[in-house]
Structures are given as C-alpha cells and as structure tokens.
Amino acid sequence: MTFEQELYEIVPELKQAKMLHQELVNQKNFSGYPPNSYAERPETSTNIPNLVFAGDWVKMPFPCGLMERAVSSGLLAANEILHREGLQRRSLLSVNPEGLLQI
Ligand SMILES: Cc1cc2nc3c(=O)[nH]c(=O)nc-3n(C[C@H](O)[C@H](O)[C@H](O)COP(=O)(O)OP(=O)(O)OC[C@H]3O[C@@H](n4cnc5c(N)ncnc54)[C@H](O)[C@@H]3O)c2cc1C
C-alpha cells in the first residue's frame, strides 16, 4: 500500500513494528478548495437582515482553511450580528500576506 511505503520512508524504524490493525478510509466529505472557487463563495454578510453565513466554505478576507476557517468565519458572522445590533465588533487578529499570497 502506498501510504504504508511512504510511512516507512519517513519513519524507517516502524518497519519493525507489529501492525495490530489498519483501516483505509476513503471518504468524499472533506472540505474542498479547488482553484478558482474563491469567486463563487458567498461572503459572511448578505442583503437579508437576519441571514449571515459561517462555515469552511464561506469567502474569507484573510487566508485560513478547514477548522480554522470554520471558526474564523463564525467569528466574522458573530461580529456582523454585533454590528447590526449596534454593538462593538471584536478585533480579529490574522496574518497580513503580501505579494502572491495577497487575497
Ligand atoms: C475526515 C476528516 C478529517 C479532517 N481533519 C481535519 C484536521 O485535521 N484539521 C482541520 O483543521 N480540519 C480537518 N477537517 C476539516 C474540518 O472538519 C472542517 O473544515 C470543519 O469541520 C468545517 O466546519 P463547518 O462548521 O463549516 O462544517 P461541519 O463541521 O461540516 O458542520 C456542518 C454541520 O451542519 C449539519 N447539517 C448539514 N446539513 C444540515 C441541514 N440541512 N440541517 C441541519 N444541519 C445540517 C451537519 O450535520 C454538520 O453537523 C477534516 C474533515 C474530515 C471530513
């Protein structure tokens, strides 16, 4: 199996280990970030007063992915609700990419 071969290349000591159990999981539910998908994603805020989006599929103004993206988008959504209620937004700290990595 390719994974096993690669594992032994990375950690050769494991070749001597006794395998007790192995399971290959091949699911189709992993988050996807295919090229050019950015433009298609909805932003946190919508024109509908009581609808905001959060989740790892939402368009984000700073680089993040997977769980980090899910949490960050939730914070942006919470901030949007605070703003709509006339309350103070919470500061969110993130990296500030330059050059090619700029969003
Ligand atoms: C196998 C696997 C391994 C992963 N490993 C990592 C990792 O190591 N590190 C990492 O950062 N990320 C990892 N991820 C990605 C991470 O799990 C997701 O990015 C994150 O969970 C996305 O959070 P979310 O809240 O956007 O969506 P989800 O966690 O998918 O939550 C969406 C929720 O909405 C519910 N739902 C869907 N439709 C409806 C409906 N119609 N009505 C009501 N509820 C509904 C679902 O049941 C689900 O509970 C992994 C994902 C998978 C599948």
The ligand as an SDF file (V2000), in Angstrom:
LIG
                    3D

 53 58  0  0  0  0  0  0  0  0999 V2000
  -12.0200   13.0260    7.7480 C   0  0  0  0  0  0  0  0  0  0  0  0
  -11.7920   14.4980    8.0020 C   0  0  0  0  0  0  0  0  0  0  0  0
  -10.6490   14.9070    8.6580 C   0  0  0  0  0  0  0  0  0  0  0  0
  -10.4140   16.2690    8.9090 C   0  0  0  0  0  0  0  0  0  0  0  0
   -9.2720   16.6480    9.5540 N   0  0  0  0  0  0  0  0  0  0  0  0
   -9.0560   17.9430    9.8060 C   0  0  0  0  0  0  0  0  0  0  0  0
   -7.8950   18.3590   10.5230 C   0  0  0  0  0  0  0  0  0  0  0  0
   -7.0460   17.5580   10.9190 O   0  0  0  0  0  0  0  0  0  0  0  0
   -7.7230   19.6960   10.7370 N   0  0  0  0  0  0  0  0  0  0  0  0
   -8.6350   20.6280   10.3290 C   0  0  0  0  0  0  0  0  0  0  0  0
   -8.4390   21.8320   10.5840 O   0  0  0  0  0  0  0  0  0  0  0  0
   -9.7460   20.2510    9.6560 N   0  0  0  0  0  0  0  0  0  0  0  0
   -9.9790   18.9430    9.3780 C   0  0  0  0  0  0  0  0  0  0  0  0
  -11.1050   18.5640    8.6930 N   0  0  0  0  0  0  0  0  0  0  0  0
  -12.0000   19.6130    8.1820 C   0  0  0  0  0  0  0  0  0  0  0  0
  -12.9290   20.1240    9.2780 C   0  0  0  0  0  0  0  0  0  0  0  0
  -13.6080   19.0300    9.8520 O   0  0  0  0  0  0  0  0  0  0  0  0
  -13.9330   21.0980    8.6290 C   0  0  0  0  0  0  0  0  0  0  0  0
  -13.2290   22.1240    7.9500 O   0  0  0  0  0  0  0  0  0  0  0  0
  -14.8510   21.7250    9.6660 C   0  0  0  0  0  0  0  0  0  0  0  0
  -15.4900   20.7260   10.4290 O   0  0  0  0  0  0  0  0  0  0  0  0
  -15.8840   22.5640    8.9590 C   0  0  0  0  0  0  0  0  0  0  0  0
  -16.7540   23.0870    9.9360 O   0  0  0  0  0  0  0  0  0  0  0  0
  -18.1500   23.6380    9.4830 P   0  0  0  0  0  0  0  0  0  0  0  0
  -18.8100   24.1190   10.7310 O   0  0  0  0  0  0  0  0  0  0  0  0
  -18.0030   24.5630    8.3260 O   0  0  0  0  0  0  0  0  0  0  0  0
  -18.9500   22.3720    8.8730 O   0  0  0  0  0  0  0  0  0  0  0  0
  -19.2730   20.9650    9.5420 P   0  0  0  0  0  0  0  0  0  0  0  0
  -18.3430   20.6280   10.6670 O   0  0  0  0  0  0  0  0  0  0  0  0
  -19.3970   20.0120    8.3840 O   0  0  0  0  0  0  0  0  0  0  0  0
  -20.6920   21.2070   10.1960 O   0  0  0  0  0  0  0  0  0  0  0  0
  -21.8570   21.3220    9.4300 C   0  0  0  0  0  0  0  0  0  0  0  0
  -22.9780   20.7550   10.2840 C   0  0  0  0  0  0  0  0  0  0  0  0
  -24.2220   21.0420    9.6310 O   0  0  0  0  0  0  0  0  0  0  0  0
  -25.0170   19.8990    9.7030 C   0  0  0  0  0  0  0  0  0  0  0  0
  -26.0020   19.9900    8.6190 N   0  0  0  0  0  0  0  0  0  0  0  0
  -25.7850   19.7900    7.2930 C   0  0  0  0  0  0  0  0  0  0  0  0
  -26.9310   19.9690    6.6130 N   0  0  0  0  0  0  0  0  0  0  0  0
  -27.8580   20.3030    7.5210 C   0  0  0  0  0  0  0  0  0  0  0  0
  -29.2610   20.6140    7.4350 C   0  0  0  0  0  0  0  0  0  0  0  0
  -29.8850   20.6460    6.2600 N   0  0  0  0  0  0  0  0  0  0  0  0
  -29.9090   20.9020    8.5710 N   0  0  0  0  0  0  0  0  0  0  0  0
  -29.2720   20.8910    9.7680 C   0  0  0  0  0  0  0  0  0  0  0  0
  -27.9600   20.6060    9.9190 N   0  0  0  0  0  0  0  0  0  0  0  0
  -27.2860   20.3170    8.8100 C   0  0  0  0  0  0  0  0  0  0  0  0
  -24.0740   18.7250    9.5780 C   0  0  0  0  0  0  0  0  0  0  0  0
  -24.6400   17.5510   10.1170 O   0  0  0  0  0  0  0  0  0  0  0  0
  -22.8870   19.2230   10.4220 C   0  0  0  0  0  0  0  0  0  0  0  0
  -23.0200   18.8850   11.7900 O   0  0  0  0  0  0  0  0  0  0  0  0
  -11.3710   17.2240    8.4720 C   0  0  0  0  0  0  0  0  0  0  0  0
  -12.5320   16.7970    7.8050 C   0  0  0  0  0  0  0  0  0  0  0  0
  -12.7480   15.4540    7.5740 C   0  0  0  0  0  0  0  0  0  0  0  0
  -14.0090   15.0150    6.8790 C   0  0  0  0  0  0  0  0  0  0  0  0
  1  2  1  0
  2  3  1  0
  2 52  2  0
  3  4  2  0
  4  5  1  0
  4 50  1  0
  5  6  2  0
  6  7  1  0
  6 13  1  0
  7  8  2  0
  7  9  1  0
  9 10  1  0
 10 11  2  0
 10 12  1  0
 12 13  2  0
 13 14  1  0
 14 15  1  0
 14 50  1  0
 15 16  1  0
 16 17  1  0
 16 18  1  0
 18 19  1  0
 18 20  1  0
 20 21  1  0
 20 22  1  0
 22 23  1  0
 23 24  1  0
 24 25  2  0
 24 26  1  0
 24 27  1  0
 27 28  1  0
 28 29  2  0
 28 30  1  0
 28 31  1  0
 31 32  1  0
 32 33  1  0
 33 34  1  0
 33 48  1  0
 34 35  1  0
 35 36  1  0
 35 46  1  0
 36 37  1  0
 36 45  1  0
 37 38  2  0
 38 39  1  0
 39 40  1  0
 39 45  2  0
 40 41  1  0
 40 42  2  0
 42 43  1  0
 43 44  2  0
 44 45  1  0
 46 47  1  0
 46 48  1  0
 48 49  1  0
 50 51  2  0
 51 52  1  0
 52 53  1  0
M  END
$$$$
